[in-house]
């Protein structure tokens, strides 16, 4: 899944210079944070260690990371989860399954690139 | 059908690799689900759900329609299952197996089209649909009504976590917030360890990370935890953290706690129609175990029959029969092992069952002795045969009382010595191979060999100038009628000494040893076999008889000649590498005839046996074979002979005696080797 996302993003964002950092779990995501200056974060809701909502909650309450825009990716059947992501401050929400162009479009919006 | 460009070839390979891996773990998790049924931990179901979810996502993205379709409906069903909307039934588990089997075929079918065609997706999805919709949706219930839960945590719960919280609330679990702070460098390890610990007595429902408010470079976490344990018990598990109960207090006047405690069983009954555990009379289990034992004997006969067929000057046909028999015996063996294992497992209980009893005793005794004691209990999940756990309570209690009474000094004395005035007693249980070890460690005055010697001389147990060393001192403590305490106190009592403790443990085929550094403390180490019922044994021949030596007591066996045997201080010994190994002959130990004519070239086998820290070599004529034996008790008359644990049948009705290495070594002498004294470090 991650590899696939990476492939789509790399394919769709060739025009601007994007470095992608992958994290396999919520903990990995937390661990990688201090080592980069991220312009956007994409997260699933269902993941090992900590869930995507908890990650959003952490980021949006963090003095340094709160300004990083976040896109939450999750399944259609989870309306409630989607509302919560928004309430916690996630900027975008992408429903699985999705089209590659939707992902790229939302990502461009998130990164504020035309 | 997925498109087939070159780029897609790579994607396809990646997909099949990842999908096969997923299906592999999925199958293993299904086995766990099946074996535990309704008792299964919710995490297992959630994990299965996630695996199917990942597979669905993967297949959907890459355009493998059938796999995506099947895993999608499977995911729906699993989602309902984890949300408690449908129940675990045999049908459901069968269906899961069928579906995973079909998914496997579909994945293989990507590269081998002859396989994929065999899958009936429509039939499967119909079955899944039927099962998914068979049970009505439950009304939404509010899990937060009885809780004081902060908004941030509430908002960060996924629907699934909210459901788990509700289940815990309804199950009358204690709902607690556990707040911890870790260094950023290793928080993941620490938190996983903590989650595992907490998981043993409950369920970690969610894990909310937060900024380290202490201003340090760490990270904080707020765990939502549902547990059978109360606030203070959890606090003891998480000494570095803060634990807060989230249940709103009931009406102020009520003695709410007691009332809840009484209500619990009823609540549980009404919530679950089918009980998750069965109470079984231990005698019934004994009976099943006996059947297993008899099966093992039958099997041994099958083996020996096969052997004789193999060896016979038989026709080709007989050899083939022998070959077939071997195969049957092997399968028989496998099944038997399975049966044995599962029966043994039903007999197993965690030693933690007696921990609460022990900590009550410690509190009481400490109060009586006017000593402040910290009791640390570890390894409560270590499992042991139920019968043994019960038999273990008294000896453990005795050792712990001794530690409090004789080991731990008074607060003043401790302060004088620069020790923490609060004495510490640790009980640690852990498994080591086929044994369970229980260490009772105190940080008291330790065992001073000189004091022991003086006391022994005073009691005429030894003469003034008898050779004496640390090992001898430890042995002395287990001698009947020995006590070093200047005044025999109420606590340790007078009638029962450590000799009785040792005897009790030996009856359980266990051993006890002491490790001590004078002035720093002592460890009493109890070793017990996990179960008594069936053991692996080495069958040997000595003095014309066969004997069974439990394999757990055997360190190694080697071949020597009579000329290698030396006599030192009237004892036969053999130099094993750089260690002088005392030897014993079964003919002498059991007063048997059958001494053979010995020349310097006579060959012997030495079976090096260990009991606790002591080793000795048993001289035998022949190593016959290794096999499982069922120990049967023997008549009262033979019971009194030291060195015999019981009898067993080794096929064709031949009865052999099972050697009790512990008492044999005690009676006829062994020698300490490699005393592991590092425990106190």
HADDOCK unambig.tbl for C-alpha pairs under 7 A between the chains (distance, minus, plus):
assign (segid A and resid 1 and name CA) (segid B and resid 57 and name CA) 6.92 0.50 0.50
assign (segid A and resid 1 and name CA) (segid B and resid 58 and name CA) 5.72 0.50 0.50
assign (segid A and resid 27 and name CA) (segid B and resid 188 and name CA) 6.10 0.50 0.50
assign (segid A and resid 50 and name CA) (segid B and resid 207 and name CA) 5.74 0.50 0.50
assign (segid A and resid 53 and name CA) (segid B and resid 156 and name CA) 4.92 0.50 0.50
assign (segid A and resid 53 and name CA) (segid B and resid 157 and name CA) 6.97 0.50 0.50
assign (segid A and resid 54 and name CA) (segid B and resid 156 and name CA) 5.08 0.50 0.50
assign (segid A and resid 54 and name CA) (segid B and resid 208 and name CA) 5.35 0.50 0.50
assign (segid A and resid 54 and name CA) (segid B and resid 209 and name CA) 6.78 0.50 0.50
assign (segid A and resid 57 and name CA) (segid B and resid 156 and name CA) 6.56 0.50 0.50
assign (segid A and resid 58 and name CA) (segid B and resid 209 and name CA) 5.72 0.50 0.50
assign (segid A and resid 58 and name CA) (segid B and resid 210 and name CA) 5.51 0.50 0.50
assign (segid A and resid 62 and name CA) (segid B and resid 211 and name CA) 6.51 0.50 0.50
assign (segid A and resid 80 and name CA) (segid B and resid 159 and name CA) 6.86 0.50 0.50
assign (segid A and resid 81 and name CA) (segid B and resid 158 and name CA) 5.77 0.50 0.50
assign (segid A and resid 81 and name CA) (segid B and resid 159 and name CA) 6.44 0.50 0.50
assign (segid A and resid 84 and name CA) (segid B and resid 155 and name CA) 5.69 0.50 0.50
assign (segid A and resid 84 and name CA) (segid B and resid 156 and name CA) 6.96 0.50 0.50
assign (segid A and resid 88 and name CA) (segid B and resid 155 and name CA) 6.91 0.50 0.50
